[in-house]
Amino acid sequence: MSTGYKILLATTFIANFADNLIGPFYSIFVQKIGGGILEMGYSATLYSVAVGVFIILVGRVSDRLNKKWITVFGLFLAAVGNFGYLFISHPYQLFILQIIFAVSGACLAAPFSTLFTKYIQKEKEGFQWALEGGGTRIIIGLSVLMGTFIVHYSGFSTLFILMGTLSLAAAGIQMRLKLI
């Protein structure tokens, strides 16, 4: 495996772990800040539509910009969003975070896939794509389990601090890609 692939794989695993710590507890958090079913629906709709639009826009400009730096920027935005949860006290503030997460996700979508394609070893594409895909699913499962214990024993603030810190760590690892 190339060094670039290993960096991307580590970044993917850490970023997905951070993103999924909140897992099924997102709805509980929305209720905690005064939201209900409508706010959950609005939040999910806003994120989905916004990330779709931003993926198209970022994908278009990413052919002219440095994909490595776009992904680092996306990971830093994820950290901003994760730390931002600490300051949310109203459902409408959550909508602002959804836009931040949508831009972050867009910066990671097409550019990240393009970088993976660049660093995947020929003749081992199937295994290396499977390692990324299967490994990510395993990481997500473990993340949700860990998030369960963190929320139960320490609360949401601890969870959000860990999520933000891990997102920063992923950005730091991703920055190493620029060095190779």
Stockholm file with secondary structure:
# STOCKHOLM 1.0

chainA/1-180         MSTGYKILLATTFIANFADNLIGPFYSIFVQKIGGGILEMGYSATLYSVAVGVFIILVGRVSDRLNKKWITVFGLFLAAVGNFGYLFISHPYQLFILQIIFAVSGACLAAPFSTLFTKYIQKEKEGFQWALEGGGTRIIIGLSVLMGTFIVHYSGFSTLFILMGTLSLAAAGIQMRLKLI
#=GR chainA/1-180 SS CCHHHHHHHHHHHHHHHHHHSSGGGHHHHHHHTTCCHHHHHHHHHHHHHHHHHHHHHHHHHHTTSCHHHHHHHHHHHHHHHHHHGGGCCSHHHHHHHHHHHHHHHHHHHHHHHHHHHHHSCTTCHHHHHHHHHHHHHHHHHHHHHHHHHHHHHTCHHHHHHHHHHHHHHHHHHHHHHHTC
#=GC SS_cons         CCHHHHHHHHHHHHHHHHHHSSGGGHHHHHHHTTCCHHHHHHHHHHHHHHHHHHHHHHHHHHTTSCHHHHHHHHHHHHHHHHHHGGGCCSHHHHHHHHHHHHHHHHHHHHHHHHHHHHHSCTTCHHHHHHHHHHHHHHHHHHHHHHHHHHHHHTCHHHHHHHHHHHHHHHHHHHHHHHTC
//
